[in-house]
Amino acid sequence: MSDRGVGIPPDQVERLKQPFTRATEARARADGAAGAGLGLAIVDRIARLHGGKFEVLPRAGGGTIARVTLPLAGR
């Protein structure tokens, strides 16, 4: 998944994977609702439990890439 938003500073990525942690500008949704800061922590935990990894990377030209990598079954 990727976007062309303002991006996440590289020094904040690991902090944002912690439960109940949100960016300083909480990126409120268009409907005005704000998140609880659990989404990235849940994705990271599930990926690790399955032997994979979750990465949040800067996107060339601005924005963020969120990538989950999982091992092939039976390997």
N, CA, C and O atoms as a Maestro MAE file, in Angstrom:
{
 s_m_m2io_version
 :::
 2.0.0
}

f_m_ct {
 s_m_title
 :::
 protein
 m_atom[300] {
  # First column is atom index #
  i_m_mmod_type
  r_m_x_coord
  r_m_y_coord
  r_m_z_coord
  i_m_residue_number
  s_m_chain_name
  s_m_pdb_residue_name
  s_m_pdb_atom_name
  i_m_atomic_number
  :::
  1 25 0.852 -1.159 0.000 1 A "MET " " N  " 7
  2 3 0.000 0.000 0.000 1 A "MET " " CA " 6
  3 2 0.900 1.224 0.000 1 A "MET " " C  " 6
  4 15 1.962 1.219 0.623 1 A "MET " " O  " 8
  5 25 0.489 2.248 -0.680 2 A "SER " " N  " 7
  6 3 1.262 3.484 -0.677 2 A "SER " " CA " 6
  7 2 0.330 4.681 -0.810 2 A "SER " " C  " 6
  8 15 -0.832 4.557 -1.196 2 A "SER " " O  " 8
  9 25 0.878 5.832 -0.478 3 A "ASP " " N  " 7
  10 3 0.111 7.063 -0.622 3 A "ASP " " CA " 6
  11 2 1.051 8.181 -1.042 3 A "ASP " " C  " 6
  12 15 2.264 7.989 -1.116 3 A "ASP " " O  " 8
  13 25 0.492 9.330 -1.313 4 A "ARG " " N  " 7
  14 3 1.281 10.508 -1.696 4 A "ARG " " CA " 6
  15 2 1.113 11.620 -0.672 4 A "ARG " " C  " 6
  16 15 1.225 12.799 -1.008 4 A "ARG " " O  " 8
  17 25 0.846 11.251 0.574 5 A "GLY " " N  " 7
  18 3 0.650 12.247 1.624 5 A "GLY " " CA " 6
  19 2 1.954 12.875 2.063 5 A "GLY " " C  " 6
  20 15 2.940 12.859 1.325 5 A "GLY " " O  " 8
  21 25 1.961 13.426 3.259 6 A "VAL " " N  " 7
  22 3 3.136 14.119 3.779 6 A "VAL " " CA " 6
  23 2 4.235 13.154 4.195 6 A "VAL " " C  " 6
  24 15 5.381 13.567 4.374 6 A "VAL " " O  " 8
  25 25 3.906 11.881 4.350 7 A "GLY " " N  " 7
  26 3 4.895 10.883 4.734 7 A "GLY " " CA " 6
  27 2 5.111 10.817 6.232 7 A "GLY " " C  " 6
  28 15 4.603 11.638 6.996 7 A "GLY " " O  " 8
  29 25 5.878 9.818 6.629 8 A "ILE " " N  " 7
  30 3 6.225 9.617 8.034 8 A "ILE " " CA " 6
  31 2 7.737 9.775 8.140 8 A "ILE " " C  " 6
  32 15 8.477 9.085 7.439 8 A "ILE " " O  " 8
  33 25 8.205 10.670 9.003 9 A "PRO " " N  " 7
  34 3 9.655 10.828 9.156 9 A "PRO " " CA " 6
  35 2 10.299 9.494 9.553 9 A "PRO " " C  " 6
  36 15 9.794 8.814 10.447 9 A "PRO " " O  " 8
  37 25 11.407 9.110 8.904 10 A "PRO " " N  " 7
  38 3 12.056 7.825 9.195 10 A "PRO " " CA " 6
  39 2 12.360 7.599 10.675 10 A "PRO " " C  " 6
  40 15 12.312 6.465 11.152 10 A "PRO " " O  " 8
  41 25 12.673 8.670 11.399 11 A "ASP " " N  " 7
  42 3 12.993 8.507 12.824 11 A "ASP " " CA " 6
  43 2 11.752 8.259 13.683 11 A "ASP " " C  " 6
  44 15 11.884 8.005 14.881 11 A "ASP " " O  " 8
  45 25 10.554 8.326 13.102 12 A "GLN " " N  " 7
  46 3 9.317 8.099 13.844 12 A "GLN " " CA " 6
  47 2 8.707 6.724 13.592 12 A "GLN " " C  " 6
  48 15 7.796 6.318 14.314 12 A "GLN " " O  " 8
  49 25 9.187 6.000 12.585 13 A "VAL " " N  " 7
  50 3 8.550 4.752 12.165 13 A "VAL " " CA " 6
  51 2 8.464 3.734 13.296 13 A "VAL " " C  " 6
  52 15 7.376 3.227 13.567 13 A "VAL " " O  " 8
  53 25 9.553 3.422 13.954 14 A "GLU " " N  " 7
  54 3 9.529 2.400 15.010 14 A "GLU " " CA " 6
  55 2 8.642 2.827 16.175 14 A "GLU " " C  " 6
  56 15 7.954 1.995 16.766 14 A "GLU " " O  " 8
  57 25 8.652 4.107 16.507 15 A "ARG " " N  " 7
  58 3 7.794 4.606 17.589 15 A "ARG " " CA " 6
  59 2 6.331 4.410 17.235 15 A "ARG " " C  " 6
  60 15 5.527 4.053 18.096 15 A "ARG " " O  " 8
  61 25 5.971 4.642 15.968 16 A "LEU " " N  " 7
  62 3 4.574 4.529 15.552 16 A "LEU " " CA " 6
  63 2 4.079 3.093 15.494 16 A "LEU " " C  " 6
  64 15 2.876 2.861 15.373 16 A "LEU " " O  " 8
  65 25 4.992 2.118 15.577 17 A "LYS " " N  " 7
  66 3 4.596 0.709 15.618 17 A "LYS " " CA " 6
  67 2 4.237 0.272 17.038 17 A "LYS " " C  " 6
  68 15 3.823 -0.869 17.246 17 A "LYS " " O  " 8
  69 25 4.391 1.162 18.012 18 A "GLN " " N  " 7
  70 3 4.047 0.854 19.392 18 A "GLN " " CA " 6
  71 2 2.554 1.108 19.607 18 A "GLN " " C  " 6
  72 15 2.010 2.077 19.076 18 A "GLN " " O  " 8
  73 25 1.882 0.238 20.388 19 A "PRO " " N  " 7
  74 3 0.441 0.421 20.619 19 A "PRO " " CA " 6
  75 2 0.115 1.791 21.220 19 A "PRO " " C  " 6
  76 15 0.861 2.320 22.044 19 A "PRO " " O  " 8
  77 25 -1.004 2.342 20.793 20 A "PHE " " N  " 7
  78 3 -1.561 3.606 21.281 20 A "PHE " " CA " 6
  79 2 -0.678 4.812 20.965 20 A "PHE " " C  " 6
  80 15 -0.749 5.836 21.644 20 A "PHE " " O  " 8
  81 25 0.153 4.684 19.930 21 A "THR " " N  " 7
  82 3 1.019 5.787 19.519 21 A "THR " " CA " 6
  83 2 0.506 6.351 18.210 21 A "THR " " C  " 6
  84 15 0.233 5.613 17.264 21 A "THR " " O  " 8
  85 25 0.378 7.659 18.167 22 A "ARG " " N  " 7
  86 3 -0.062 8.345 16.945 22 A "ARG " " CA " 6
  87 2 0.956 9.410 16.585 22 A "ARG " " C  " 6
  88 15 1.719 9.877 17.431 22 A "ARG " " O  " 8
  89 25 0.955 9.781 15.321 23 A "ALA " " N  " 7
  90 3 1.837 10.862 14.883 23 A "ALA " " CA " 6
  91 2 1.390 12.158 15.552 23 A "ALA " " C  " 6
  92 15 0.243 12.271 15.983 23 A "ALA " " O  " 8
  93 25 2.270 13.111 15.639 24 A "THR " " N  " 7
  94 3 1.917 14.378 16.285 24 A "THR " " CA " 6
  95 2 0.744 15.038 15.583 24 A "THR " " C  " 6
  96 15 -0.125 15.620 16.232 24 A "THR " " O  " 8
  97 25 0.716 14.950 14.262 25 A "GLU " " N  " 7
  98 3 -0.451 15.412 13.509 25 A "GLU " " CA " 6
  99 2 -1.228 14.148 13.177 25 A "GLU " " C  " 6
  100 15 -0.943 13.496 12.173 25 A "GLU " " O  " 8
  101 25 -2.189 13.797 13.990 26 A "ALA " " N  " 7
  102 3 -2.830 12.489 14.009 26 A "ALA " " CA " 6
  103 2 -3.477 12.041 12.704 26 A "ALA " " C  " 6
  104 15 -4.101 10.980 12.668 26 A "ALA " " O  " 8
  105 25 -3.349 12.813 11.637 27 A "ARG " " N  " 7
  106 3 -3.883 12.410 10.339 27 A "ARG " " CA " 6
  107 2 -5.356 12.023 10.464 27 A "ARG " " C  " 6
  108 15 -5.765 10.934 10.062 27 A "ARG " " O  " 8
  109 25 -6.133 12.932 11.025 28 A "ALA " " N  " 7
  110 3 -7.562 12.677 11.201 28 A "ALA " " CA " 6
  111 2 -8.216 12.378 9.857 28 A "ALA " " C  " 6
  112 15 -7.834 12.934 8.828 28 A "ALA " " O  " 8
  113 25 -9.197 11.498 9.885 29 A "ARG " " N  " 7
  114 3 -9.916 11.137 8.665 29 A "ARG " " CA " 6
  115 2 -10.813 12.283 8.230 29 A "ARG " " C  " 6
  116 15 -11.076 13.215 8.990 29 A "ARG " " O  " 8
  117 25 -11.270 12.193 7.006 30 A "ALA " " N  " 7
  118 3 -12.121 13.242 6.448 30 A "ALA " " CA " 6
  119 2 -13.397 13.438 7.261 30 A "ALA " " C  " 6
  120 15 -13.950 14.537 7.296 30 A "ALA " " O  " 8
  121 25 -13.872 12.360 7.922 31 A "ASP " " N  " 7
  122 3 -15.103 12.482 8.705 31 A "ASP " " CA " 6
  123 2 -14.847 13.029 10.111 31 A "ASP " " C  " 6
  124 15 -15.766 13.106 10.926 31 A "ASP " " O  " 8
  125 25 -13.597 13.408 10.393 32 A "GLY " " N  " 7
  126 3 -13.273 14.004 11.678 32 A "GLY " " CA " 6
  127 2 -12.885 13.010 12.755 32 A "GLY " " C  " 6
  128 15 -12.452 13.414 13.835 32 A "GLY " " O  " 8
  129 25 -13.030 11.720 12.488 33 A "ALA " " N  " 7
  130 3 -12.676 10.705 13.486 33 A "ALA " " CA " 6
  131 2 -11.157 10.556 13.571 33 A "ALA " " C  " 6
  132 15 -10.454 10.740 12.578 33 A "ALA " " O  " 8
  133 25 -10.666 10.231 14.737 34 A "ALA " " N  " 7
  134 3 -9.236 10.000 14.941 34 A "ALA " " CA " 6
  135 2 -9.035 8.555 15.371 34 A "ALA " " C  " 6
  136 15 -9.899 7.974 16.028 34 A "ALA " " O  " 8
  137 25 -7.912 7.980 15.009 35 A "GLY " " N  " 7
  138 3 -7.627 6.596 15.374 35 A "GLY " " CA " 6
  139 2 -7.119 6.473 16.802 35 A "GLY " " C  " 6
  140 15 -6.819 7.466 17.466 35 A "GLY " " O  " 8
  141 25 -7.030 5.231 17.254 36 A "ALA " " N  " 7
  142 3 -6.554 4.948 18.604 36 A "ALA " " CA " 6
  143 2 -5.053 4.691 18.637 36 A "ALA " " C  " 6
  144 15 -4.475 4.543 19.713 36 A "ALA " " O  " 8
  145 25 -4.417 4.637 17.470 37 A "GLY " " N  " 7
  146 3 -2.984 4.374 17.438 37 A "GLY " " CA " 6
  147 2 -2.660 2.900 17.536 37 A "GLY " " C  " 6
  148 15 -1.596 2.540 18.040 37 A "GLY " " O  " 8
  149 25 -3.542 2.039 17.068 38 A "LEU " " N  " 7
  150 3 -3.316 0.593 17.154 38 A "LEU " " CA " 6
  151 2 -3.009 -0.068 15.812 38 A "LEU " " C  " 6
  152 15 -2.405 -1.140 15.789 38 A "LEU " " O  " 8
  153 25 -3.403 0.532 14.708 39 A "GLY " " N  " 7
  154 3 -3.304 -0.117 13.404 39 A "GLY " " CA " 6
  155 2 -1.917 -0.620 13.054 39 A "GLY " " C  " 6
  156 15 -1.755 -1.798 12.736 39 A "GLY " " O  " 8
  157 25 -0.910 0.247 13.104 40 A "LEU " " N  " 7
  158 3 0.440 -0.165 12.741 40 A "LEU " " CA " 6
  159 2 0.990 -1.198 13.710 40 A "LEU " " C  " 6
  160 15 1.716 -2.104 13.301 40 A "LEU " " O  " 8
  161 25 0.655 -1.075 14.991 41 A "ALA " " N  " 7
  162 3 1.114 -2.041 15.988 41 A "ALA " " CA " 6
  163 2 0.515 -3.422 15.722 41 A "ALA " " C  " 6
  164 15 1.202 -4.434 15.866 41 A "ALA " " O  " 8
  165 25 -0.743 -3.469 15.340 42 A "ILE " " N  " 7
  166 3 -1.401 -4.751 15.053 42 A "ILE " " CA " 6
  167 2 -0.784 -5.396 13.815 42 A "ILE " " C  " 6
  168 15 -0.478 -6.589 13.825 42 A "ILE " " O  " 8
  169 25 -0.602 -4.625 12.764 43 A "VAL " " N  " 7
  170 3 0.000 -5.165 11.535 43 A "VAL " " CA " 6
  171 2 1.406 -5.687 11.824 43 A "VAL " " C  " 6
  172 15 1.759 -6.778 11.378 43 A "VAL " " O  " 8
  173 25 2.202 -4.932 12.555 44 A "ASP " " N  " 7
  174 3 3.567 -5.344 12.876 44 A "ASP " " CA " 6
  175 2 3.573 -6.650 13.669 44 A "ASP " " C  " 6
  176 15 4.356 -7.555 13.378 44 A "ASP " " O  " 8
  177 25 2.718 -6.743 14.648 45 A "ARG " " N  " 7
  178 3 2.655 -7.942 15.497 45 A "ARG " " CA " 6
  179 2 2.233 -9.176 14.701 45 A "ARG " " C  " 6
  180 15 2.843 -10.236 14.839 45 A "ARG " " O  " 8
  181 25 1.207 -9.050 13.877 46 A "ILE " " N  " 7
  182 3 0.734 -10.184 13.076 46 A "ILE " " CA " 6
  183 2 1.822 -10.633 12.104 46 A "ILE " " C  " 6
  184 15 2.065 -11.830 11.952 46 A "ILE " " O  " 8
  185 25 2.469 -9.685 11.455 47 A "ALA " " N  " 7
  186 3 3.545 -10.046 10.514 47 A "ALA " " CA " 6
  187 2 4.648 -10.813 11.232 47 A "ALA " " C  " 6
  188 15 5.104 -11.846 10.741 47 A "ALA " " O  " 8
  189 25 5.081 -10.318 12.388 48 A "ARG " " N  " 7
  190 3 6.153 -11.007 13.133 48 A "ARG " " CA " 6
  191 2 5.723 -12.379 13.620 48 A "ARG " " C  " 6
  192 15 6.526 -13.312 13.597 48 A "ARG " " O  " 8
  193 25 4.472 -12.530 14.062 49 A "LEU " " N  " 7
  194 3 3.978 -13.831 14.524 49 A "LEU " " CA " 6
  195 2 3.979 -14.874 13.412 49 A "LEU " " C  " 6
  196 15 4.028 -16.075 13.678 49 A "LEU " " O  " 8
  197 25 3.923 -14.415 12.176 50 A "HIS " " N  " 7
  198 3 3.940 -15.320 11.023 50 A "HIS " " CA " 6
  199 2 5.315 -15.412 10.381 50 A "HIS " " C  " 6
  200 15 5.446 -15.911 9.263 50 A "HIS " " O  " 8
  201 25 6.342 -14.932 11.080 51 A "GLY " " N  " 7
  202 3 7.704 -15.016 10.568 51 A "GLY " " CA " 6
  203 2 8.032 -13.978 9.510 51 A "GLY " " C  " 6
  204 15 9.017 -14.123 8.786 51 A "GLY " " O  " 8
  205 25 7.227 -12.942 9.413 52 A "GLY " " N  " 7
  206 3 7.436 -11.915 8.398 52 A "GLY " " CA " 6
  207 2 7.870 -10.604 9.002 52 A "GLY " " C  " 6
  208 15 8.302 -10.537 10.153 52 A "GLY " " O  " 8
  209 25 7.748 -9.572 8.213 53 A "LYS " " N  " 7
  210 3 8.094 -8.245 8.716 53 A "LYS " " CA " 6
  211 2 7.179 -7.200 8.097 53 A "LYS " " C  " 6
  212 15 6.609 -7.395 7.023 53 A "LYS " " O  " 8
  213 25 7.059 -6.095 8.799 54 A "PHE " " N  " 7
  214 3 6.255 -4.957 8.370 54 A "PHE " " CA " 6
  215 2 7.193 -3.768 8.266 54 A "PHE " " C  " 6
  216 15 7.881 -3.426 9.227 54 A "PHE " " O  " 8
  217 25 7.218 -3.143 7.102 55 A "GLU " " N  " 7
  218 3 8.093 -2.006 6.878 55 A "GLU " " CA " 6
  219 2 7.276 -0.787 6.468 55 A "GLU " " C  " 6
  220 15 6.295 -0.897 5.731 55 A "GLU " " O  " 8
  221 25 7.689 0.357 6.949 56 A "VAL " " N  " 7
  222 3 7.112 1.637 6.543 56 A "VAL " " CA " 6
  223 2 8.268 2.409 5.933 56 A "VAL " " C  " 6
  224 15 9.244 2.737 6.607 56 A "VAL " " O  " 8
  225 25 8.136 2.694 4.633 57 A "LEU " " N  " 7
  226 3 9.238 3.274 3.876 57 A "LEU " " CA " 6
  227 2 8.821 4.596 3.229 57 A "LEU " " C  " 6
  228 15 7.649 4.787 2.904 57 A "LEU " " O  " 8
  229 25 9.783 5.510 3.043 58 A "PRO " " N  " 7
  230 3 9.456 6.743 2.325 58 A "PRO " " CA " 6
  231 2 9.246 6.434 0.845 58 A "PRO " " C  " 6
  232 15 9.894 5.544 0.295 58 A "PRO " " O  " 8
  233 25 8.358 7.158 0.217 59 A "ARG " " N  " 7
  234 3 8.076 6.983 -1.206 59 A "ARG " " CA " 6
  235 2 8.732 8.117 -1.981 59 A "ARG " " C  " 6
  236 15 8.623 9.283 -1.603 59 A "ARG " " O  " 8
  237 25 9.411 7.770 -3.063 60 A "ALA " " N  " 7
  238 3 10.046 8.790 -3.897 60 A "ALA " " CA " 6
  239 2 8.989 9.801 -4.339 60 A "ALA " " C  " 6
  240 15 7.927 9.410 -4.824 60 A "ALA " " O  " 8
  241 25 9.259 11.055 -4.181 61 A "GLY " " N  " 7
  242 3 8.316 12.095 -4.559 61 A "GLY " " CA " 6
  243 2 7.331 12.454 -3.463 61 A "GLY " " C  " 6
  244 15 6.451 13.289 -3.673 61 A "GLY " " O  " 8
  245 25 7.466 11.833 -2.290 62 A "GLY " " N  " 7
  246 3 6.582 12.127 -1.165 62 A "GLY " " CA " 6
  247 2 5.612 11.008 -0.879 62 A "GLY " " C  " 6
  248 15 5.189 10.289 -1.784 62 A "GLY " " O  " 8
  249 25 5.269 10.866 0.362 63 A "GLY " " N  " 7
  250 3 4.326 9.832 0.773 63 A "GLY " " CA " 6
  251 2 5.015 8.669 1.470 63 A "GLY " " C  " 6
  252 15 6.181 8.753 1.856 63 A "GLY " " O  " 8
  253 25 4.270 7.592 1.621 64 A "THR " " N  " 7
  254 3 4.716 6.439 2.387 64 A "THR " " CA " 6
  255 2 4.340 5.152 1.683 64 A "THR " " C  " 6
  256 15 3.300 5.065 1.031 64 A "THR " " O  " 8
  257 25 5.203 4.150 1.824 65 A "ILE " " N  " 7
  258 3 4.906 2.793 1.372 65 A "ILE " " CA " 6
  259 2 4.833 1.921 2.618 65 A "ILE " " C  " 6
  260 15 5.758 1.920 3.430 65 A "ILE " " O  " 8
  261 25 3.753 1.187 2.774 66 A "ALA " " N  " 7
  262 3 3.612 0.214 3.869 66 A "ALA " " CA " 6
  263 2 3.698 -1.165 3.229 66 A "ALA " " C  " 6
  264 15 2.900 -1.498 2.353 66 A "ALA " " O  " 8
  265 25 4.681 -1.977 3.672 67 A "ARG " " N  " 7
  266 3 4.917 -3.275 3.037 67 A "ARG " " CA " 6
  267 2 4.975 -4.377 4.084 67 A "ARG " " C  " 6
  268 15 5.710 -4.284 5.066 67 A "ARG " " O  " 8
  269 25 4.180 -5.428 3.855 68 A "VAL " " N  " 7
  270 3 4.216 -6.634 4.697 68 A "VAL " " CA " 6
  271 2 4.834 -7.741 3.857 68 A "VAL " " C  " 6
  272 15 4.400 -7.998 2.733 68 A "VAL " " O  " 8
  273 25 5.850 -8.395 4.410 69 A "THR " " N  " 7
  274 3 6.511 -9.504 3.740 69 A "THR " " CA " 6
  275 2 6.337 -10.732 4.620 69 A "THR " " C  " 6
  276 15 6.663 -10.704 5.807 69 A "THR " " O  " 8
  277 25 5.820 -11.812 4.035 70 A "LEU " " N  " 7
  278 3 5.610 -13.071 4.747 70 A "LEU " " CA " 6
  279 2 6.366 -14.190 4.033 70 A "LEU " " C  " 6
  280 15 6.495 -14.164 2.809 70 A "LEU " " O  " 8
  281 25 6.871 -15.177 4.788 71 A "PRO " " N  " 7
  282 3 7.563 -16.284 4.138 71 A "PRO " " CA " 6
  283 2 6.580 -17.185 3.408 71 A "PRO " " C  " 6
  284 15 5.405 -17.249 3.769 71 A "PRO " " O  " 8
  285 25 7.057 -17.881 2.382 72 A "LEU " " N  " 7
  286 3 6.232 -18.847 1.672 72 A "LEU " " CA " 6
  287 2 5.905 -20.005 2.595 72 A "LEU " " C  " 6
  288 15 6.729 -20.384 3.427 72 A "LEU " " O  " 8
  289 25 4.708 -20.577 2.460 73 A "ALA " " N  " 7
  290 3 4.308 -21.721 3.274 73 A "ALA " " CA " 6
  291 2 5.224 -22.905 3.001 73 A "ALA " " C  " 6
  292 15 5.613 -23.150 1.858 73 A "ALA " " O  " 8
  293 25 5.562 -23.627 4.042 74 A "GLY " " N  " 7
  294 3 6.376 -24.829 3.911 74 A "GLY " " CA " 6
  295 2 7.856 -24.573 3.785 74 A "GLY " " C  " 6
  296 15 8.613 -25.500 3.499 74 A "GLY " " O  " 8
  297 25 8.291 -23.359 3.986 75 A "ARG " " N  " 7
  298 3 9.728 -23.072 3.881 75 A "ARG " " CA " 6
  299 2 10.291 -22.626 5.190 75 A "ARG " " C  " 6
  300 15 11.485 -22.343 5.285 75 A "ARG " " O  " 8
  :::
 }
 m_bond[299] {
  # First column is bond index #
  i_m_from
  i_m_to
  i_m_order
  :::
  1 1 2 1
  2 2 3 1
  3 3 4 2
  4 3 5 1
  5 5 6 1
  6 6 7 1
  7 7 8 2
  8 7 9 1
  9 9 10 1
  10 10 11 1
  11 11 12 2
  12 11 13 1
  13 13 14 1
  14 14 15 1
  15 15 16 2
  16 15 17 1
  17 17 18 1
  18 18 19 1
  19 19 20 2
  20 19 21 1
  21 21 22 1
  22 22 23 1
  23 23 24 2
  24 23 25 1
  25 25 26 1
  26 26 27 1
  27 27 28 2
  28 27 29 1
  29 29 30 1
  30 30 31 1
  31 31 32 2
  32 31 33 1
  33 33 34 1
  34 34 35 1
  35 35 36 2
  36 35 37 1
  37 37 38 1
  38 38 39 1
  39 39 40 2
  40 39 41 1
  41 41 42 1
  42 42 43 1
  43 43 44 2
  44 43 45 1
  45 45 46 1
  46 46 47 1
  47 47 48 2
  48 47 49 1
  49 49 50 1
  50 50 51 1
  51 51 52 2
  52 51 53 1
  53 53 54 1
  54 54 55 1
  55 55 56 2
  56 55 57 1
  57 57 58 1
  58 58 59 1
  59 59 60 2
  60 59 61 1
  61 61 62 1
  62 62 63 1
  63 63 64 2
  64 63 65 1
  65 65 66 1
  66 66 67 1
  67 67 68 2
  68 67 69 1
  69 69 70 1
  70 70 71 1
  71 71 72 2
  72 71 73 1
  73 73 74 1
  74 74 75 1
  75 75 76 2
  76 75 77 1
  77 77 78 1
  78 78 79 1
  79 79 80 2
  80 79 81 1
  81 81 82 1
  82 82 83 1
  83 83 84 2
  84 83 85 1
  85 85 86 1
  86 86 87 1
  87 87 88 2
  88 87 89 1
  89 89 90 1
  90 90 91 1
  91 91 92 2
  92 91 93 1
  93 93 94 1
  94 94 95 1
  95 95 96 2
  96 95 97 1
  97 97 98 1
  98 98 99 1
  99 99 100 2
  100 99 101 1
  101 101 102 1
  102 102 103 1
  103 103 104 2
  104 103 105 1
  105 105 106 1
  106 106 107 1
  107 107 108 2
  108 107 109 1
  109 109 110 1
  110 110 111 1
  111 111 112 2
  112 111 113 1
  113 113 114 1
  114 114 115 1
  115 115 116 2
  116 115 117 1
  117 117 118 1
  118 118 119 1
  119 119 120 2
  120 119 121 1
  121 121 122 1
  122 122 123 1
  123 123 124 2
  124 123 125 1
  125 125 126 1
  126 126 127 1
  127 127 128 2
  128 127 129 1
  129 129 130 1
  130 130 131 1
  131 131 132 2
  132 131 133 1
  133 133 134 1
  134 134 135 1
  135 135 136 2
  136 135 137 1
  137 137 138 1
  138 138 139 1
  139 139 140 2
  140 139 141 1
  141 141 142 1
  142 142 143 1
  143 143 144 2
  144 143 145 1
  145 145 146 1
  146 146 147 1
  147 147 148 2
  148 147 149 1
  149 149 150 1
  150 150 151 1
  151 151 152 2
  152 151 153 1
  153 153 154 1
  154 154 155 1
  155 155 156 2
  156 155 157 1
  157 157 158 1
  158 158 159 1
  159 159 160 2
  160 159 161 1
  161 161 162 1
  162 162 163 1
  163 163 164 2
  164 163 165 1
  165 165 166 1
  166 166 167 1
  167 167 168 2
  168 167 169 1
  169 169 170 1
  170 170 171 1
  171 171 172 2
  172 171 173 1
  173 173 174 1
  174 174 175 1
  175 175 176 2
  176 175 177 1
  177 177 178 1
  178 178 179 1
  179 179 180 2
  180 179 181 1
  181 181 182 1
  182 182 183 1
  183 183 184 2
  184 183 185 1
  185 185 186 1
  186 186 187 1
  187 187 188 2
  188 187 189 1
  189 189 190 1
  190 190 191 1
  191 191 192 2
  192 191 193 1
  193 193 194 1
  194 194 195 1
  195 195 196 2
  196 195 197 1
  197 197 198 1
  198 198 199 1
  199 199 200 2
  200 199 201 1
  201 201 202 1
  202 202 203 1
  203 203 204 2
  204 203 205 1
  205 205 206 1
  206 206 207 1
  207 207 208 2
  208 207 209 1
  209 209 210 1
  210 210 211 1
  211 211 212 2
  212 211 213 1
  213 213 214 1
  214 214 215 1
  215 215 216 2
  216 215 217 1
  217 217 218 1
  218 218 219 1
  219 219 220 2
  220 219 221 1
  221 221 222 1
  222 222 223 1
  223 223 224 2
  224 223 225 1
  225 225 226 1
  226 226 227 1
  227 227 228 2
  228 227 229 1
  229 229 230 1
  230 230 231 1
  231 231 232 2
  232 231 233 1
  233 233 234 1
  234 234 235 1
  235 235 236 2
  236 235 237 1
  237 237 238 1
  238 238 239 1
  239 239 240 2
  240 239 241 1
  241 241 242 1
  242 242 243 1
  243 243 244 2
  244 243 245 1
  245 245 246 1
  246 246 247 1
  247 247 248 2
  248 247 249 1
  249 249 250 1
  250 250 251 1
  251 251 252 2
  252 251 253 1
  253 253 254 1
  254 254 255 1
  255 255 256 2
  256 255 257 1
  257 257 258 1
  258 258 259 1
  259 259 260 2
  260 259 261 1
  261 261 262 1
  262 262 263 1
  263 263 264 2
  264 263 265 1
  265 265 266 1
  266 266 267 1
  267 267 268 2
  268 267 269 1
  269 269 270 1
  270 270 271 1
  271 271 272 2
  272 271 273 1
  273 273 274 1
  274 274 275 1
  275 275 276 2
  276 275 277 1
  277 277 278 1
  278 278 279 1
  279 279 280 2
  280 279 281 1
  281 281 282 1
  282 282 283 1
  283 283 284 2
  284 283 285 1
  285 285 286 1
  286 286 287 1
  287 287 288 2
  288 287 289 1
  289 289 290 1
  290 290 291 1
  291 291 292 2
  292 291 293 1
  293 293 294 1
  294 294 295 1
  295 295 296 2
  296 295 297 1
  297 297 298 1
  298 298 299 1
  299 299 300 2
  :::
 }
}
